């Protein structure tokens, strides 16, 4: 698996590599999938999705962050593989997404409504604040989207007095769901 290079900073940290690995597993993207990211920021998730999905669309409301996404995609040889859109979701979202990732919490209810209306098969949202995680979990449930909530805690080792100690990252809550049934069709709750 190719390492994602992120030489350009967006002043809002990228999704950590360990969290991206779990995210890739949950999204299970293939060459026939159209992946959409809301809030591309550094482009870390966008770049990895571009290696797996047939089509990728990335939305970012801040022009400077979208430029950072573009630069980091270019650094990974993926700039031509992604449709970049300077838009605030749910505006700018395509109607034919197979998988949708929300990297932030701004306007997430409107994005979830769009996912239900268009029958997005896989919907994943990462949240770092506990209160937002609770609200987002309720929003997923209210729309019949929620399959699971995963709490990820990553710690990295460092040397301390000749032994190994750990610094922990902030936890991430990953909400995983679908607006379609097992057969890929919208569920009764979605109609």
C-alpha positions as CSV (number, residue, x, y, z in Angstrom):
1,X,0.0,0.0,0.0
2,X,1.4,3.4,-1.0
3,X,2.1,5.8,1.8
4,X,0.2,9.1,1.6
5,X,2.5,12.1,1.6
6,X,1.1,15.3,3.1
7,X,3.8,18.0,2.6
8,X,1.2,20.8,2.8
9,X,-0.5,21.9,6.0
10,X,-4.1,23.0,6.3
11,X,-3.8,24.2,9.9
12,X,-6.4,21.5,10.8
13,X,-4.7,18.2,11.3
14,X,-5.2,15.4,8.8
15,X,-7.1,12.2,9.8
16,X,-4.5,10.1,11.5
17,X,-3.0,7.2,9.5
18,X,-4.4,4.6,11.9
19,X,-7.9,6.1,11.7
20,X,-7.6,6.2,7.9
21,X,-6.8,2.5,7.9
22,X,-10.0,1.7,9.8
23,X,-12.0,4.1,7.6
24,X,-10.8,2.4,4.5
25,X,-11.9,-0.9,5.9
26,X,-15.4,0.5,6.7
27,X,-15.8,2.1,3.3
28,X,-14.6,-1.0,1.4
29,X,-14.2,1.0,-1.8
30,X,-13.8,-0.7,-5.2
31,X,-13.2,0.4,-8.8
32,X,-16.9,0.8,-9.5
33,X,-17.5,3.1,-6.5
34,X,-18.0,6.9,-6.5
35,X,-16.6,8.2,-3.2
36,X,-17.5,11.6,-1.9
37,X,-15.7,13.4,0.9
38,X,-17.2,16.4,2.7
39,X,-14.5,18.6,4.2
40,X,-11.3,17.4,2.4
41,X,-8.9,19.7,4.4
42,X,-5.5,18.2,3.8
43,X,-6.7,15.6,1.4
44,X,-5.4,12.7,3.4
45,X,-8.6,10.7,3.1
46,X,-9.2,11.9,-0.4
47,X,-5.8,10.6,-1.6
48,X,-6.3,7.2,-0.1
49,X,-9.9,6.9,-1.5
50,X,-8.5,7.9,-5.0
51,X,-6.3,4.8,-4.9
52,X,-9.4,2.5,-4.2
53,X,-12.5,4.1,-5.8
54,X,-13.3,4.5,-9.5
55,X,-14.4,8.1,-9.0
56,X,-13.7,10.6,-6.2
57,X,-15.3,13.9,-5.5
58,X,-14.0,16.1,-2.6
59,X,-15.9,19.1,-1.2
60,X,-14.2,21.8,0.9
61,X,-15.9,25.1,1.8
62,X,-12.6,27.0,2.4
63,X,-10.7,27.8,-0.7
64,X,-7.3,27.7,1.0
65,X,-8.0,24.2,2.3
66,X,-9.1,23.1,-1.1
67,X,-5.9,24.4,-2.5
68,X,-4.0,22.4,0.2
69,X,-6.0,19.3,-0.8
70,X,-5.0,19.9,-4.5
71,X,-1.3,20.3,-3.6
72,X,-1.2,17.2,-1.4
73,X,-3.1,15.2,-4.1
74,X,-0.5,16.4,-6.6
75,X,2.4,15.4,-4.3
76,X,0.9,11.9,-4.4
77,X,0.4,11.9,-8.2
78,X,-3.4,11.9,-7.8
79,X,-4.5,15.4,-8.7
80,X,-6.2,14.3,-11.9
81,X,-8.1,11.5,-10.2
82,X,-10.3,13.8,-8.1
83,X,-13.1,16.2,-8.8
84,X,-12.4,19.1,-6.4
85,X,-15.3,21.3,-5.5
86,X,-15.2,24.6,-3.5
87,X,-18.7,24.3,-1.9
88,X,-20.4,24.0,1.4
89,X,-22.3,20.8,1.8
90,X,-25.0,19.8,1.2
91,X,-24.7,22.1,-1.8
92,X,-22.3,20.7,-4.4
93,X,-22.9,17.0,-3.4
94,X,-23.3,14.7,-6.3
95,X,-26.5,12.6,-6.6
96,X,-24.7,9.3,-7.4
97,X,-22.4,8.7,-4.5
98,X,-21.8,5.1,-3.4
99,X,-19.8,6.0,-0.4
100,X,-19.8,9.3,1.6
101,X,-17.4,10.4,4.3
102,X,-17.9,13.4,6.6
103,X,-14.6,14.6,8.0
104,X,-16.2,17.4,10.0
105,X,-19.4,18.2,11.7
106,X,-20.6,21.4,9.9
107,X,-24.0,20.9,8.3
108,X,-23.9,17.2,8.9
109,X,-27.7,16.8,9.2
110,X,-28.2,18.3,5.7
111,X,-25.5,15.9,4.4
112,X,-27.2,13.0,6.1
113,X,-30.5,14.0,4.6
114,X,-28.9,14.1,1.2
115,X,-27.4,10.6,1.8
116,X,-30.9,9.2,2.6
117,X,-32.6,11.0,-0.3
118,X,-30.0,9.7,-2.8
119,X,-29.6,6.2,-1.3
120,X,-25.8,6.3,-0.4
121,X,-24.7,2.8,0.3
122,X,-21.9,3.6,2.8
123,X,-21.9,6.7,5.1
124,X,-19.1,7.3,7.6
125,X,-18.5,10.3,9.8
126,X,-15.6,10.9,12.1
127,X,-16.1,13.0,15.2
128,X,-13.6,14.1,17.8
129,X,-15.9,15.9,20.3
130,X,-18.0,13.9,22.6
131,X,-21.1,16.1,22.5
132,X,-21.1,16.2,18.7
133,X,-20.6,12.4,18.7
134,X,-23.8,12.0,20.7
135,X,-25.8,14.4,18.6
136,X,-24.5,12.8,15.3
137,X,-25.4,9.4,16.6
138,X,-28.9,10.5,17.2
139,X,-29.0,12.1,13.8
140,X,-27.8,8.8,12.2
141,X,-30.4,6.8,14.2
142,X,-33.3,9.2,13.3
143,X,-32.6,8.7,9.6
144,X,-32.2,4.9,9.9
145,X,-28.6,5.1,8.9
146,X,-26.7,3.8,11.9
147,X,-25.0,0.4,11.8
148,X,-22.3,1.0,14.4
149,X,-20.3,3.5,16.4
150,X,-16.6,2.8,16.8
151,X,-14.4,4.7,19.3
152,X,-10.7,4.7,18.3
153,X,-7.9,5.5,20.6
154,X,-4.4,5.6,19.2
155,X,-1.2,5.9,21.3
156,X,2.4,6.2,20.0
157,X,5.4,4.9,21.9
158,X,8.4,7.0,22.8
159,X,11.6,6.4,24.8
160,X,11.5,7.5,28.4
161,X,14.4,6.8,30.7
162,X,15.6,3.8,28.6
163,X,12.1,2.3,28.4
164,X,8.9,2.8,26.3
165,X,6.1,5.1,27.3
166,X,3.1,6.3,25.3
167,X,1.5,9.5,24.2
168,X,-2.1,9.1,23.3
169,X,-4.0,11.0,20.6
170,X,-7.5,12.3,21.1
171,X,-10.1,9.7,20.6
172,X,-12.1,9.6,17.4
173,X,-15.7,8.4,17.2
174,X,-16.5,6.8,13.9
175,X,-20.2,6.5,12.9
176,X,-20.8,3.9,10.2
177,X,-24.1,3.3,8.4
178,X,-26.0,3.0,5.1
179,X,-29.0,4.5,3.5
180,X,-29.6,1.2,1.6
181,X,-30.6,-2.3,2.6
182,X,-28.5,-5.4,2.1
183,X,-29.7,-5.5,-1.5
184,X,-28.4,-2.0,-2.2
185,X,-31.9,-0.6,-2.5
186,X,-33.2,2.2,-0.2
187,X,-34.9,0.8,2.9
188,X,-38.5,1.3,3.8
189,X,-37.5,3.8,6.4
190,X,-35.7,5.8,3.7
191,X,-38.8,6.2,1.5
